[in-house]
Every structure is written in C-alpha cells, then in structure tokens.
Amino acid sequence: MKSSSKLNLAISEDWVVVILGLAIIFLALLGVVVPKPSFSWEDVNTLTTSVLSPSNLSAIGGQFLLVFVTAIVGALLLGKPIKPLWVVFPMVFAVTIFALVLAGNSTVRDYNLEAVIFSLGIGLLISNFFKLPEWFKATLSTELYVKIGLVLLGTTVIFGDILKAGALGLIQALVVVLSVWYFAFWLCKKLKIDKEMSLMLSSAVSICGVSAAIATSGAIEGDSKKLSYVVSLVLITAIPMMIFMPYLASWMGLSQEVTGAWLGGSIDTTGAVVASGSLVGERALEISTIVKFSQNVLLGIAAFAISIYWTYSNSKSAAHAEKPTLKIIWERFPKFVIGFIFASILFSFLISPEQVANVKGGLKSIQGLWFALAFTSIGLETNFKDLFVHNNKKPLYAFLIAQTFNIFVTLAIALLLFR
C-alpha cells in the first residue's frame, strides 16, 4: 500500500496521460502499425463484407489490444486496482464499438451524427435502465481516456499546412474566436451561469465544438455531466446549421470563398463543416476547411490560457485564499496541454511530411476511439435527470444566443476578408 501511494505522489494522472499519449505516438513513429478499422457501411450486405470482415475484425482486435494495454499501464502507474479493469474495460470497449458501427452507417453520416453522441446515448440507456454496481462505476477512467485522446489530437494540428493555406483564414479564426468567446463568457456571466459551465460553453461555441469543450473541461477538471450537456448542444445545433446555411448563402448570393469562410468559422464540428462545404462546391470546401483548421490551431493556446485563468481565479477566490504563485499555477496546470502542444510541434516541424502521412490515419482513428470510450464512460456513470434538469435551461439559452452572435459576426468578417 505504501509503494502505491508513493507512486501516486511521484506520477500524477496528468503526467501519466502525457507519458501514455506520447508513447502511442512514438510507437507509431518507430514503425508499430496502429490499426485503422473501417466502420463505414450502407446496408446489411456491406456491413457483413466490410465492417464484419475478418481483416476488419482483426484491426478492431488490434485497437482493443492497444487501448487495453494502455489502460492497464495507466492503472499501474496510478496505483489503481487492475482486477476490475479486466471486466469493465472490455464491456466499455464493446459498447463503444457498437456506437462506432451505428455512426458508420451512410444514412447516419449524411446527418453528420458523430460517434460520441451514440457512445454517450448508449451509455446513458444502460446506466438508466440497469443498476450498475459501484465498483463498476469506480473503475471507469473517463478523465484518463479524454486526456489521452487530447494528447493524440495534437498530431492533427499541423501548423505548416495552415500557414501555407493562407493568412486570411488565420486572421478570421483569431478575430472570430476572441470576439465570440468573450461575448459568450460575458453572456453566461449575465445569466448567472456557473464559471465552469461558462468556460466550456464559450470554448465550444467559439473554437471548435466538441474538441474545445473536452479540452476546456480537461484544463479546469470540469464536471463530466456539464461536459456531456455542452457536447450534446454542439452536436444537435450543428445539424440544422450544416443543412440550412449553404442554402442561406445561395439565397444571399455569396461567393464560394465567402460562404466557405462563413461555414468554417461558425459551424462547430469539423465533420459538419466538411459536409456543409461539400454542398456548396470545391472552393467553398477548401476555404471552410482552412478556417476550421485555423481555429483548431488555437485550441492548445486557448486551453493553456484557460487553465492559467482557472488556477489564478480559484486561488484568489478560495476560502483560505492561496496566493496564486507560479509554483501553484504550475502544480494545478493540466499537463496534457504540454503533451498536446509537443505533439503538434513534433508533427508540424520536426518530422517529415511523408512520415506524418504514414502514421496520421492510424493515430486519428485511435484518438477518436479514446474520445468515444470516454463518452461511453460518461454515459455509464450519469443519469438522464443529471443531464437535462430545469437549471440547464440557462446554458441552453446562452448557447443559442452565442451561436446566433457567432453566425452574424463570422458572416461580417468573411465578407470583409474574402469578398
């Protein structure tokens, strides 16, 4: 027992996350193939021949082996019991794979319903209709899975690609993120929404939706129920925006460049941006993707700034007010941000584009799996009544008003820069 507590003191969860995330990245760079299964299917026939084919099932098995071993190593480093993990993790993985298969259906993809909403929904159904034992819930490592996914997310933020693509996208992203984030946070304050929810909501609306909400929650060690609610709002509002904004742009006679900049800056999920830009044309798709990627670049900077703000403000307002020294800020600073930024710099400047191309598909697939595992876990430890209660109406109003503000501000900036 003593050695376990010493290990906990030596390695905090945040450092364990950085170690595990970077270990996966370096294994891939050293030639260990990260499996990349396909979950795309149209009907029962393609489901059988594609998703359930022996080669694809083998890839899914390879991913299970990778994430399971990672979860076991994480538990060992944190001094957590391993025995219940042998029961809980395979069950969480099975539910998550079922969610990924559902999300891979062509009809579902047309509506841009992301896998995390299915993994969350299925987890919620299980936890609300079946009483899960406390030891089962205690074994769920939501924070660990989310933060490993966030470190891996850094490999997709390639600064060089965005800088080559054009300065206008970066300028728009910076102006939109700063103005919309500040407006959303000010609005939440006016509506007396708690600071934790305000930060997650503001980041989700202004930066890049689900990833920004997850990163902000990690930076402030946020409540997983609030994170689930914000993610649900992002994914639900993205669907009508994705469908109707291209038609609004056509009705207003906007050029493809302006339309792409408008879509990329205001729709919160990358998948919905791509789908919406595709409805308009190739040039609109290109510009919308550049703008969205430019916003994604700001994610690490935003998480860094938010974590320092959170540490500083909490230290000042604590009952026994601790002076927010650099030491205290460093102790409370979420170390996964360091892993995220390191991975982004590594893939942007230190390794060749050929090597990036070789490993990015597998790493992106495993990153999406970690996020899906995290949301399955959130669902399994949450009740519906915790997600949708009377008090949550104010965040809903704040989100819708901030999103409307985002749409108009982004349109004005797109017209100014891209017309």
C-alpha positions in Angstrom: 0.0 0.0 0.0 2.9 2.3 0.8 4.5 1.8 -2.6 1.2 2.5 -4.3 0.8 5.9 -2.5 4.4 6.8 -3.3 3.8 6.1 -7.0 0.7 8.3 -6.9 2.8 11.1 -5.4 5.5 10.6 -8.0 3.2 10.5 -11.1 0.0 12.4 -11.2 -2.8 11.5 -13.6 -1.9 14.4 -15.9 1.8 13.2 -16.3 0.6 9.6 -16.8 -1.6 10.9 -19.6 1.3 12.6 -21.3 3.5 9.5 -20.9 0.8 7.2 -22.4 -0.2 9.6 -25.2 3.4 10.2 -26.3 4.2 6.5 -26.0 1.5 5.7 -28.5 2.8 8.4 -30.9 6.4 7.3 -30.7 5.4 3.7 -31.2 3.7 4.7 -34.4 6.7 6.7 -35.5 9.0 3.8 -34.8 7.0 1.6 -37.2 4.5 -0.1 -34.9 1.4 -0.1 -37.1 -1.6 1.5 -35.3 -4.7 -0.5 -36.6 -7.3 1.6 -38.5 -10.5 -0.3 -38.9 -13.4 0.8 -41.1 -16.9 1.4 -39.7 -18.5 2.6 -42.9 -21.5 0.6 -44.2 -24.7 1.2 -46.2 -26.8 -2.0 -45.8 -26.6 -5.4 -44.2 -24.6 -6.7 -47.1 -21.8 -4.1 -46.8 -21.9 -4.4 -43.0 -21.1 -8.1 -43.4 -18.5 -7.7 -46.1 -16.8 -4.6 -44.8 -17.2 -3.9 -41.1 -17.5 -7.6 -40.1 -14.9 -8.9 -42.5 -12.1 -11.0 -40.9 -9.5 -8.3 -41.7 -11.5 -5.5 -40.2 -12.4 -7.5 -37.1 -8.6 -8.2 -36.8 -8.0 -4.4 -36.9 -10.6 -3.8 -34.3 -8.9 -6.5 -32.2 -5.6 -4.8 -32.6 -7.1 -1.5 -31.4 -8.6 -3.3 -28.4 -5.2 -4.7 -27.5 -3.5 -1.3 -27.8 -6.0 0.7 -25.7 -6.5 -2.1 -23.2 -2.7 -2.4 -22.5 -2.5 1.4 -22.3 -5.4 1.4 -19.7 -3.7 -1.3 -17.7 -0.3 0.5 -17.7 -2.2 3.7 -16.7 -3.8 2.0 -13.8 -0.5 0.5 -12.7 1.2 3.9 -12.8 -1.6 5.5 -10.8 -1.7 2.7 -8.2 -5.3 1.7 -9.1 -6.6 -1.9 -8.8 -6.1 -3.9 -12.1 -8.6 -6.8 -11.4 -11.9 -4.9 -12.1 -10.4 -3.4 -15.2 -10.4 -6.9 -16.8 -14.2 -6.9 -16.6 -15.1 -3.3 -17.1 -12.8 -2.2 -19.9 -13.9 -5.0 -22.4 -17.5 -4.1 -21.7 -16.9 -0.4 -22.3 -15.0 -1.2 -25.5 -17.8 -3.4 -26.8 -20.4 -0.7 -26.2 -18.1 1.8 -27.9 -17.5 -0.3 -31.0 -21.3 -0.8 -31.3 -21.7 3.0 -31.2 -19.0 3.4 -33.8 -20.7 0.9 -36.1 -24.0 2.8 -35.7 -22.3 6.1 -36.5 -20.7 4.5 -39.6 -24.0 3.9 -41.4 -24.2 6.0 -44.6 -27.6 7.5 -43.6 -26.4 8.5 -40.2 -23.2 10.0 -41.8 -25.5 12.1 -44.1 -26.9 13.8 -40.9 -23.3 14.1 -39.5 -24.2 12.4 -36.2 -20.8 11.8 -34.6 -19.9 8.6 -32.8 -19.5 10.3 -29.4 -23.2 11.1 -29.3 -24.0 7.4 -29.8 -21.5 6.2 -27.2 -22.9 8.8 -24.8 -26.5 7.8 -25.6 -26.0 4.1 -25.3 -24.1 4.5 -22.0 -26.9 6.6 -20.7 -29.5 4.0 -21.7 -27.6 1.3 -19.9 -27.0 3.3 -16.7 -30.6 4.4 -16.5 -32.3 1.0 -17.2 -29.8 -1.2 -15.3 -28.3 -0.6 -11.8 -24.6 -0.7 -12.3 -22.5 -1.7 -9.2 -20.4 1.0 -7.5 -17.2 -0.9 -8.2 -18.0 -0.9 -11.9 -18.5 2.9 -11.9 -15.4 3.4 -9.8 -13.3 1.6 -12.4 -14.4 3.9 -15.3 -11.5 6.2 -16.1 -13.2 9.0 -18.1 -10.6 11.6 -17.4 -7.7 9.3 -18.4 -9.4 8.4 -21.8 -10.3 12.0 -22.6 -6.8 13.4 -21.9 -5.0 10.6 -23.8 -7.3 11.5 -26.8 -6.4 15.2 -26.4 -2.6 14.5 -26.5 -3.2 12.5 -29.7 -5.3 15.3 -31.0 -2.2 17.4 -31.2 -0.9 15.2 -34.1 -3.7 16.5 -36.3 -3.0 20.2 -35.7 -0.3 20.8 -38.4 0.8 24.5 -38.3 2.6 24.2 -41.7 -0.4 23.2 -43.7 -2.5 26.0 -42.3 0.3 28.7 -42.8 0.6 27.5 -46.4 -3.2 27.6 -46.9 -3.4 31.3 -46.3 -3.1 34.1 -43.8 -6.8 35.2 -44.2 -8.1 32.0 -42.6 -5.8 32.5 -39.6 -6.9 36.2 -39.3 -10.5 35.3 -39.4 -10.1 32.4 -36.9 -8.3 34.7 -34.4 -10.9 37.5 -34.7 -13.9 35.1 -34.5 -12.5 33.1 -31.6 -11.7 36.1 -29.5 -14.9 38.1 -30.1 -17.3 35.1 -29.8 -15.5 33.6 -26.8 -15.6 36.9 -24.9 -19.3 37.5 -25.9 -20.3 34.0 -24.8 -18.5 34.3 -21.5 -20.0 37.7 -20.8 -23.4 36.4 -21.6 -23.0 33.4 -19.3 -22.0 35.8 -16.5 -25.0 38.0 -17.1 -27.3 34.9 -17.0 -25.5 33.8 -13.7 -24.3 30.5 -15.1 -21.5 29.0 -13.1 -17.9 29.7 -14.2 -17.2 26.0 -15.0 -20.1 25.7 -17.5 -19.4 29.2 -18.8 -15.8 28.3 -19.8 -16.8 25.0 -21.5 -19.7 26.6 -23.4 -17.7 29.6 -24.5 -14.9 27.5 -25.9 -17.3 25.1 -27.6 -19.2 27.9 -29.4 -16.1 29.9 -30.4 -13.3 27.5 -31.1 -14.1 24.0 -32.5 -17.0 22.5 -30.8 -16.6 19.1 -29.2 -12.8 19.1 -29.0 -12.7 22.6 -27.5 -15.3 21.6 -24.8 -13.3 18.5 -24.0 -10.0 20.4 -23.8 -11.5 23.1 -21.6 -13.1 20.5 -19.3 -9.7 18.8 -19.0 -8.0 22.1 -18.3 -10.3 23.0 -15.5 -11.1 19.5 -14.3 -14.7 20.1 -15.2 -17.8 18.2 -14.3 -18.4 15.4 -16.8 -22.2 15.9 -16.7 -21.8 19.6 -17.8 -19.4 18.5 -20.5 -22.0 16.0 -21.8 -24.6 18.7 -21.9 -22.4 21.1 -23.8 -21.3 18.4 -26.3 -24.9 17.4 -26.8 -25.8 21.1 -27.6 -22.9 21.3 -30.1 -23.8 18.2 -32.0 -27.5 18.9 -32.1 -27.2 22.5 -33.3 -24.6 21.5 -35.9 -27.1 19.5 -37.9 -29.6 22.3 -38.9 -26.7 24.7 -39.4 -24.9 22.2 -41.7 -28.1 21.8 -43.8 -29.5 25.3 -44.0 -26.5 27.6 -44.1 -25.5 26.7 -47.6 -29.0 27.5 -48.8 -28.9 30.8 -46.9 -25.6 31.6 -48.6 -27.0 30.9 -52.0 -30.1 33.0 -51.3 -27.9 35.9 -50.3 -25.7 35.5 -53.4 -22.5 34.9 -51.5 -19.4 33.7 -53.4 -17.9 30.3 -52.6 -15.0 32.0 -50.8 -17.2 34.0 -48.5 -19.6 31.0 -48.0 -16.7 28.7 -47.1 -15.2 31.2 -44.6 -18.7 31.7 -43.1 -19.3 27.9 -42.7 -15.8 27.2 -41.4 -16.0 29.9 -38.8 -19.5 29.3 -37.4 -20.3 25.6 -37.6 -18.7 24.0 -34.5 -17.7 20.5 -35.7 -15.2 19.7 -38.4 -17.3 16.9 -39.9 -20.3 19.2 -40.3 -18.1 21.9 -41.8 -16.8 19.5 -44.4 -20.3 18.2 -45.2 -21.7 21.7 -45.5 -18.8 23.0 -47.6 -19.2 20.0 -50.0 -22.8 21.1 -50.6 -21.6 24.4 -52.0 -18.5 23.5 -54.1 -14.8 22.7 -54.1 -13.6 26.2 -53.4 -16.1 26.6 -50.5 -14.9 23.3 -49.1 -11.3 24.3 -49.3 -11.8 27.7 -47.6 -14.1 26.3 -44.9 -11.6 23.6 -44.0 -8.7 26.1 -43.8 -10.8 28.4 -41.5 -11.8 25.4 -39.3 -8.3 24.0 -39.1 -7.0 27.5 -38.2 -9.5 27.6 -35.3 -8.3 24.1 -34.2 -4.7 25.5 -34.0 -5.9 27.9 -31.4 -7.2 25.1 -29.2 -3.9 24.4 -27.4 -3.3 28.1 -26.8 -6.8 28.5 -25.5 -6.5 25.5 -23.2 -3.2 26.9 -21.9 -4.8 30.4 -21.2 -8.0 29.0 -19.7 -6.0 26.7 -17.3 -3.9 29.6 -16.0 -7.0 31.8 -15.6 -8.8 29.0 -13.8 -5.9 28.3 -11.4 -5.4 32.0 -10.8 -9.1 32.9 -10.2 -9.7 29.8 -8.0 -6.6 30.6 -5.9 -7.8 34.2 -5.4 -11.4 33.2 -4.5 -10.6 30.2 -2.3 -11.9 30.3 1.3 -8.3 30.3 2.5 -7.1 32.4 -0.3 -3.8 30.9 -1.6 -1.6 33.4 -3.3 -1.5 32.3 -6.9 2.2 32.0 -7.2 4.0 30.5 -10.3 4.5 27.3 -8.3 0.8 26.9 -7.5 -0.1 27.7 -11.2 2.4 25.0 -12.3 1.1 22.4 -9.8 -2.5 22.9 -11.0 -1.7 23.4 -14.7 -3.1 20.5 -16.7 0.0 18.7 -18.1 -1.9 17.2 -21.0 -1.7 20.6 -22.7 2.1 20.2 -22.8 1.6 16.8 -24.5 -0.9 18.3 -27.0 1.5 21.2 -27.9 4.5 18.9 -28.0 2.7 16.5 -30.4 1.6 19.4 -32.6 5.1 20.9 -32.8 6.6 17.4 -33.5 4.2 16.7 -36.4 4.3 20.3 -37.7 8.1 21.0 -37.8 10.2 18.0 -36.6 9.2 15.0 -38.7 8.9 14.7 -42.5 5.5 15.1 -44.2 6.0 11.6 -45.6 6.2 10.2 -42.0 3.2 12.3 -40.9 1.2 10.9 -43.9 2.2 7.3 -42.9 1.0 7.5 -39.3 -1.7 10.2 -39.1 -4.6 7.9 -40.2 -3.9 5.3 -37.5 -3.3 7.9 -34.8 -6.5 9.8 -35.8 -8.5 6.6 -35.6 -7.2 5.7 -32.1 -7.7 9.3 -30.9 -11.4 9.1 -32.0 -11.6 5.7 -30.1 -10.3 7.3 -26.9 -12.9 10.0 -27.1 -15.7 7.5 -27.8 -14.5 5.4 -24.9 -14.6 8.5 -22.6 -18.2 9.3 -23.6 -19.4 5.7 -23.2 -17.9 6.0 -19.6 -19.6 9.4 -19.0 -22.9 7.8 -20.1 -22.4 4.8 -17.9 -21.9 7.0 -14.8 -24.7 9.5 -15.5 -28.5 9.6 -15.1 -30.8 11.4 -17.6 -32.0 13.6 -14.9 -28.5 14.9 -14.3 -28.2 15.9 -18.0 -31.5 17.6 -18.5 -32.7 19.4 -15.4 -34.5 22.7 -15.0 -31.3 24.5 -14.2 -29.9 23.7 -17.6 -32.2 26.0 -19.5 -30.0 29.0 -18.9 -27.0 27.3 -20.6 -29.2 26.4 -23.5 -30.4 30.0 -23.9 -26.8 31.2 -23.6 -25.6 28.7 -26.2 -28.3 29.5 -28.7 -27.7 33.3 -28.3 -23.9 33.0 -28.5 -24.3 30.7 -31.6 -26.5 33.3 -33.3 -24.0 36.0 -32.5 -21.3 33.8 -33.9 -23.2 33.4 -37.2 -23.6 37.1 -37.7 -20.0 38.1 -36.6 -18.4 35.4 -38.8 -20.5 36.5 -41.8 -19.4 40.1 -41.4 -15.7 39.1 -41.1 -16.0 36.7 -44.0 -17.4 39.4 -46.2 -14.7 41.8 -45.1 -11.8 39.4 -45.7 -12.9 37.1 -48.6 -15.2 39.2 -50.8 
